[in-house]
């Protein structure tokens, strides 16, 4: 995977050139757009002073959202695993007893 040509992204009215593989350039643009939107929202609605604090607040907010999504995904995966185990056990019991199952 090569770095590819630099991609220009705009964040808080500044241009940044970032080396990115061609297959990831669209994702990079979306991420930069999301970050820019979050930074502007915090700047417009908050009392955060200074770019560094603004970036830290946006990063913390986004990390918190990512953590919540990861937790929900873990719970969903665990629930799905339990359901699959339950179905497998029902199938195995039915096979042992030669029964037909209703799924």
Secondary structure, 3 states (H helix, E strand, C coil): CCCCCEEEEEECCEEEEEECCHHHHHHHHHHHHHHHHHHHHHHHHCCCCCHHHHHHHHHHHHHHHHHHHHHHHHHHHHHHHHHHHHHHHHHHHHHHHCCCCCC
